[in-house]
Amino acid sequence: MSQKQSPEDHVNEEPRNDFQDTFKGFGVSFGIFFLIALLATIIKAVM
């Protein structure tokens, strides 16, 4: 109990690249929304 723990001492067990994760998330979301919009446009044009 006498040992003080500091957040700086914490070892990151699983290092992550937050920028890359965010970029992938936006990319996947954009791709899905783009496909939905494309399908809606095609369906609307055919009708």
VOMIGU-981167 format. One record per atom (N, C-alpha, C, O): residue number from 0; residue in one letter; atom name; x, z, y. Coordinates in pm, 1 decimal. Each point is the difference from the previous one (the first is absolute). Layout:
% residues N
+-----+-----+------+----------+----------+----------+
|   n | res | atom |       c1 |       c3 |       c2 |
+-----+-----+------+----------+----------+----------+
| NUM |   A |   CA |        X |        Z |        Y |
...
+-----+-----+------+----------+----------+----------+
This chain:
% residues 47
+-----+-----+------+----------+----------+----------+
|   n | res | atom |       c1 |       c3 |       c2 |
+-----+-----+------+----------+----------+----------+
|   0 |   M |    N |     81.1 |      0.0 |   -119.5 |
|   0 |   M |   CA |    -81.1 |      0.0 |    119.5 |
|   0 |   M |    C |     85.8 |      0.0 |    126.3 |
|   0 |   M |    O |    -47.9 |    -34.8 |    107.9 |
|   1 |   S |    N |    175.3 |     74.1 |   -121.5 |
|   1 |   S |   CA |     84.0 |      9.1 |    119.2 |
|   1 |   S |    C |     47.9 |   -137.3 |     47.4 |
|   1 |   S |    O |     48.1 |    -13.4 |    112.6 |
|   2 |   Q |    N |    -61.0 |    -87.9 |   -197.5 |
|   2 |   Q |   CA |     44.8 |   -133.9 |     40.1 |
|   2 |   Q |    C |   -105.1 |    -66.3 |     87.5 |
|   2 |   Q |    O |   -118.3 |     -2.6 |    -34.0 |
|   3 |   K |    N |    162.4 |    -50.1 |    145.7 |
|   3 |   K |   CA |    -89.7 |    -72.9 |     88.9 |
|   3 |   K |    C |      4.5 |   -147.5 |    -38.8 |
|   3 |   K |    O |    107.5 |    -55.6 |    -22.4 |
|   4 |   Q |    N |   -223.3 |     -6.8 |     14.7 |
|   4 |   Q |   CA |     -3.2 |   -141.7 |    -33.9 |
|   4 |   Q |    C |    -34.5 |    -80.0 |    124.6 |
|   4 |   Q |    O |    -92.3 |     33.3 |     74.3 |
|   5 |   S |    N |    167.4 |   -137.2 |    -54.2 |
|   5 |   S |   CA |    -18.0 |    -84.5 |    117.6 |
|   5 |   S |    C |    -53.5 |   -136.9 |    -45.0 |
|   5 |   S |    O |     39.3 |    -48.8 |   -106.0 |
|   6 |   P |    N |   -127.0 |    -13.1 |    183.8 |
|   6 |   P |   CA |    -47.8 |   -133.9 |    -36.5 |
|   6 |   P |    C |    113.5 |   -102.1 |    -10.3 |
|   6 |   P |    O |     -9.9 |    -96.8 |    -75.5 |
|   7 |   E |    N |    118.2 |    118.6 |    152.0 |
|   7 |   E |   CA |    112.9 |    -92.4 |     -5.8 |
|   7 |   E |    C |     73.5 |      7.7 |   -134.1 |
|   7 |   E |    O |     70.3 |    -93.8 |    -37.5 |
|   8 |   D |    N |    -86.1 |    204.1 |    -33.9 |
|   8 |   D |   CA |     67.2 |     16.4 |   -128.5 |
|   8 |   D |    C |    -74.4 |    -68.7 |   -113.8 |
|   8 |   D |    O |     52.3 |    -11.8 |   -110.8 |
|   9 |   H |    N |   -172.8 |    -32.9 |    137.9 |
|   9 |   H |   CA |    -80.6 |    -60.5 |   -104.9 |
|   9 |   H |    C |     61.4 |   -132.8 |    -45.6 |
|   9 |   H |    O |     35.2 |    -84.8 |     82.0 |
|  10 |   V |    N |    -23.1 |     68.5 |   -211.7 |
|  10 |   V |   CA |     54.2 |   -123.3 |    -56.2 |
|  10 |   V |    C |   -116.8 |    -94.4 |    -26.4 |
|  10 |   V |    O |    -97.1 |     36.5 |    -66.3 |
|  11 |   N |    N |    107.6 |   -156.7 |    118.4 |
|  11 |   N |   CA |   -105.9 |    -98.7 |    -18.8 |
|  11 |   N |    C |     14.1 |    -59.8 |   -139.3 |
|  11 |   N |    O |     88.4 |    -82.3 |    -23.7 |
|  12 |   E |    N |   -175.1 |    123.5 |    -68.6 |
|  12 |   E |   CA |     10.8 |    -44.5 |   -138.2 |
|  12 |   E |    C |    -30.4 |   -148.9 |    -15.3 |
|  12 |   E |    O |     57.7 |    -67.8 |    -85.0 |
|  13 |   E |    N |   -148.6 |     18.3 |    168.0 |
|  13 |   E |   CA |    -43.8 |   -137.9 |    -13.9 |
|  13 |   E |    C |      5.6 |    -67.0 |    137.5 |
|  13 |   E |    O |   -100.6 |     -4.1 |     70.9 |
|  14 |   P |    N |    216.7 |    -48.1 |    -33.3 |
|  14 |   P |   CA |     12.0 |    -60.4 |    132.5 |
|  14 |   P |    C |    -88.9 |   -123.2 |     12.5 |
|  14 |   P |    O |     -8.2 |    -80.8 |    -92.6 |
|  15 |   R |    N |    -57.3 |     66.7 |    205.2 |
|  15 |   R |   CA |    -90.7 |   -110.6 |     23.0 |
|  15 |   R |    C |     34.4 |    -67.0 |    132.8 |
|  15 |   R |    O |     56.1 |     61.5 |     90.7 |
|  16 |   N |    N |    -91.3 |   -188.5 |    -82.6 |
|  16 |   N |   CA |     17.4 |    -73.6 |    123.7 |
|  16 |   N |    C |   -137.7 |    -13.2 |     63.5 |
|  16 |   N |    O |    -79.4 |    -85.3 |    -39.6 |
|  17 |   D |    N |     51.3 |    170.3 |    138.9 |
|  17 |   D |   CA |   -133.4 |      3.3 |     59.6 |
|  17 |   D |    C |    -34.7 |   -131.7 |     68.0 |
|  17 |   D |    O |   -114.6 |    -44.3 |     -7.5 |
|  18 |   F |    N |    211.2 |    -19.3 |     73.7 |
|  18 |   F |   CA |    -27.9 |   -127.1 |     67.2 |
|  18 |   F |    C |    -40.4 |   -106.1 |   -101.8 |
|  18 |   F |    O |    -95.2 |    -74.8 |     22.3 |
|  19 |   Q |    N |    166.8 |     68.2 |   -132.9 |
|  19 |   Q |   CA |    -31.1 |   -100.0 |   -102.3 |
|  19 |   Q |    C |   -136.4 |     28.4 |    -63.3 |
|  19 |   Q |    O |    -76.2 |    -93.1 |    -25.8 |
|  20 |   D |    N |     45.0 |    219.2 |      0.8 |
|  20 |   D |   CA |   -130.4 |     36.0 |    -56.4 |
|  20 |   D |    C |   -112.3 |    -38.5 |     95.3 |
|  20 |   D |    O |   -102.5 |    -53.1 |    -42.6 |
|  21 |   T |    N |    121.9 |     80.0 |    172.4 |
|  21 |   T |   CA |   -101.6 |    -35.1 |     99.3 |
|  21 |   T |    C |    -15.7 |   -150.6 |      8.8 |
|  21 |   T |    O |   -112.0 |    -50.5 |      6.5 |
|  22 |   F |    N |    223.3 |    -21.6 |     -6.3 |
|  22 |   F |   CA |     -3.3 |   -146.5 |      7.7 |
|  22 |   F |    C |    -73.2 |    -59.2 |   -120.1 |
|  22 |   F |    O |    -80.5 |    -91.9 |     15.0 |
|  23 |   K |    N |    108.6 |    144.6 |   -133.9 |
|  23 |   K |   CA |    -69.3 |    -47.8 |   -121.0 |
|  23 |   K |    C |   -149.4 |     28.9 |      8.0 |
|  23 |   K |    O |    -82.0 |    -84.1 |    -36.9 |
|  24 |   G |    N |     46.8 |    202.4 |     84.7 |
|  24 |   G |   CA |   -140.8 |     36.7 |     12.3 |
|  24 |   G |    C |    -75.0 |    -92.8 |     94.1 |
|  24 |   G |    O |   -109.2 |    -46.6 |    -32.3 |
|  25 |   F |    N |    167.9 |     19.5 |    149.5 |
|  25 |   F |   CA |    -63.1 |    -91.5 |     94.0 |
|  25 |   F |    C |     -7.5 |   -140.6 |    -58.4 |
|  25 |   F |    O |    -99.2 |    -70.2 |     19.3 |
|  26 |   G |    N |    203.4 |     29.1 |    -90.2 |
|  26 |   G |   CA |      2.2 |   -133.8 |    -60.2 |
|  26 |   G |    C |   -109.3 |    -17.0 |   -104.3 |
|  26 |   G |    O |    -69.4 |   -101.7 |     -1.8 |
|  27 |   V |    N |     54.2 |    200.3 |    -84.3 |
|  27 |   V |   CA |   -103.5 |     -6.8 |   -103.4 |
|  27 |   V |    C |   -139.1 |      1.6 |     63.2 |
|  27 |   V |    O |    -87.5 |    -76.5 |    -40.4 |
|  28 |   S |    N |     67.2 |    163.4 |    139.2 |
|  28 |   S |   CA |   -129.7 |      5.6 |     67.9 |
|  28 |   S |    C |    -31.2 |   -133.0 |     67.7 |
|  28 |   S |    O |   -111.5 |    -51.0 |    -10.6 |
|  29 |   F |    N |    210.5 |     -5.0 |     80.4 |
|  29 |   F |   CA |    -20.2 |   -128.4 |     66.4 |
|  29 |   F |    C |    -34.4 |   -108.3 |   -102.0 |
|  29 |   F |    O |    -89.9 |    -80.7 |     23.5 |
|  30 |   G |    N |    160.5 |     78.4 |   -136.0 |
|  30 |   G |   CA |    -25.3 |   -100.0 |   -103.1 |
|  30 |   G |    C |   -141.3 |      9.2 |    -56.1 |
|  30 |   G |    O |    -66.4 |   -102.0 |    -18.8 |
|  31 |   I |    N |     20.9 |    222.4 |     -7.8 |
|  31 |   I |   CA |   -134.4 |     18.8 |    -55.2 |
|  31 |   I |    C |   -106.1 |    -42.6 |    101.5 |
|  31 |   I |    O |    -94.7 |    -70.9 |    -33.9 |
|  32 |   F |    N |    111.8 |    115.3 |    159.7 |
|  32 |   F |   CA |    -97.2 |    -37.4 |    103.8 |
|  32 |   F |    C |      1.7 |   -150.2 |     25.8 |
|  32 |   F |    O |   -104.2 |    -60.1 |     26.2 |
|  33 |   F |    N |    222.9 |     -0.6 |    -33.8 |
|  33 |   F |   CA |     10.4 |   -144.7 |     20.0 |
|  33 |   F |    C |    -73.7 |    -74.4 |   -111.2 |
|  33 |   F |    O |    -70.6 |    -97.1 |     27.0 |
|  34 |   L |    N |     86.2 |    141.3 |   -150.4 |
|  34 |   L |   CA |    -70.2 |    -64.3 |   -111.2 |
|  34 |   L |    C |   -151.6 |     14.8 |     13.9 |
|  34 |   L |    O |    -73.9 |    -94.8 |    -26.2 |
|  35 |   I |    N |     28.0 |    210.9 |     66.4 |
|  35 |   I |   CA |   -143.7 |     22.0 |     19.7 |
|  35 |   I |    C |    -52.8 |    -93.7 |    108.4 |
|  35 |   I |    O |   -104.4 |    -62.9 |    -17.0 |
|  36 |   A |    N |    178.2 |     54.1 |    129.8 |
|  36 |   A |   CA |    -42.5 |    -87.9 |    109.0 |
|  36 |   A |    C |      3.4 |   -145.7 |    -42.8 |
|  36 |   A |    O |    -88.9 |    -77.0 |     36.2 |
|  37 |   L |    N |    189.6 |     38.2 |   -112.1 |
|  37 |   L |   CA |     10.4 |   -138.1 |    -47.6 |
|  37 |   L |    C |   -115.9 |    -34.8 |    -93.9 |
|  37 |   L |    O |    -60.4 |   -106.6 |     12.0 |
|  38 |   L |    N |     30.2 |    196.2 |   -104.4 |
|  38 |   L |   CA |   -111.5 |    -23.4 |    -91.4 |
|  38 |   L |    C |   -132.5 |     -6.5 |     75.7 |
|  38 |   L |    O |    -84.3 |    -84.6 |    -29.8 |
|  39 |   A |    N |     65.6 |    173.2 |    127.1 |
|  39 |   A |   CA |   -123.3 |     -1.4 |     78.4 |
|  39 |   A |    C |    -12.5 |   -130.8 |     77.6 |
|  39 |   A |    O |   -109.6 |    -55.0 |     10.6 |
|  40 |   T |    N |    220.7 |      4.3 |     44.1 |
|  40 |   T |   CA |     -1.5 |   -125.9 |     74.2 |
|  40 |   T |    C |    -34.0 |   -117.1 |    -92.4 |
|  40 |   T |    O |    -78.2 |    -87.8 |     36.4 |
|  41 |   I |    N |    136.4 |     87.2 |   -153.7 |
|  41 |   I |   CA |    -26.0 |   -108.6 |    -95.5 |
|  41 |   I |    C |   -147.5 |      3.2 |    -43.9 |
|  41 |   I |    O |    -66.4 |   -103.5 |     -4.9 |
|  42 |   I |    N |     17.4 |    222.3 |    -26.3 |
|  42 |   I |   CA |   -140.5 |     12.3 |    -41.8 |
|  42 |   I |    C |    -93.4 |    -44.1 |    112.2 |
|  42 |   I |    O |    -98.0 |    -70.3 |    -24.4 |
|  43 |   K |    N |    128.0 |    111.4 |    146.4 |
|  43 |   K |   CA |    -82.3 |    -37.8 |    115.5 |
|  43 |   K |    C |      3.5 |   -150.8 |     23.6 |
|  43 |   K |    O |   -102.2 |    -59.2 |     34.7 |
|  44 |   A |    N |    218.1 |     -3.5 |    -52.9 |
|  44 |   A |   CA |     14.0 |   -144.4 |     21.6 |
|  44 |   A |    C |    -74.1 |    -80.3 |   -106.6 |
|  44 |   A |    O |    -53.4 |   -107.2 |     28.7 |
|  45 |   V |    N |     50.0 |    158.0 |   -150.5 |
|  45 |   V |   CA |    -65.9 |    -70.8 |   -109.2 |
|  45 |   V |    C |   -152.9 |      7.0 |     15.5 |
|  45 |   V |    O |    -70.0 |    -95.2 |    -34.6 |
|  46 |   M |    N |     19.7 |    204.4 |     84.8 |
|  46 |   M |   CA |   -144.9 |     17.4 |     13.1 |
|  46 |   M |    C |    -54.9 |    -74.3 |    114.5 |
|  46 |   M |    O |   -120.6 |      4.6 |     24.4 |
+-----+-----+------+----------+----------+----------+
